[in-house]
Amino acid sequence: MKTGELAERAGVSRRLLRHYEEQRPRLSERIECLRRNRSAIADYLHTVLSIKPANGDPIEWDRL
């Protein structure tokens, strides 16, 4: 049985399947963008939170 036939038996139209197929590359690009952003934010937080002032006092971040 072909994929289209299985989809129709499951109540999914070929049009909807085509739509999903067309959207898949765009979704993959968006997921990759979000992954890069998450990584950049994690790197930023690691850097910022590891800053130690010269006098040794803790940084009061909400006062900056």
C-alpha positions in Angstrom: 0.0 0.0 0.0 1.4 3.5 -0.9 1.8 6.3 1.6 -1.0 8.3 0.0 -3.4 5.4 0.4 -2.4 4.9 4.0 -2.9 8.6 4.7 -6.3 8.6 3.2 -7.3 5.5 5.2 -6.2 7.4 8.3 -8.3 10.4 7.3 -5.4 12.6 6.2 -5.8 14.3 2.8 -3.1 14.3 0.2 -3.3 18.1 0.3 -2.5 18.1 4.0 0.4 15.7 3.5 1.8 18.0 0.8 1.5 20.9 3.1 3.4 19.1 5.8 6.1 18.1 3.3 6.4 21.7 2.1 6.7 23.0 5.7 9.3 20.5 6.9 12.4 22.3 5.6 11.2 25.6 7.1 10.6 23.9 10.4 14.0 22.3 10.3 15.6 25.7 9.7 13.7 27.3 12.5 14.7 24.5 14.9 18.3 25.0 13.9 18.0 28.7 14.6 16.5 28.1 18.0 19.3 25.6 18.8 22.0 28.1 17.9 20.2 30.8 20.0 20.0 28.5 23.0 23.6 27.7 22.7 24.6 31.4 22.4 22.5 32.3 25.5 24.1 29.4 27.5 27.6 30.6 26.5 26.7 34.2 27.4 25.3 33.2 30.8 28.3 31.0 31.6 30.6 34.0 30.8 28.6 36.6 32.7 28.0 34.4 35.7 31.7 33.5 36.0 32.8 37.2 36.3 34.4 37.9 39.6 34.9 41.5 40.7 38.5 42.5 41.6 37.4 43.3 45.2 35.9 39.8 45.6 32.4 41.2 46.5 29.5 39.4 44.8 28.0 41.2 41.9 24.5 42.6 42.5 23.1 42.1 39.0 19.9 44.0 39.6 21.8 47.1 40.5 23.6 47.3 37.2 
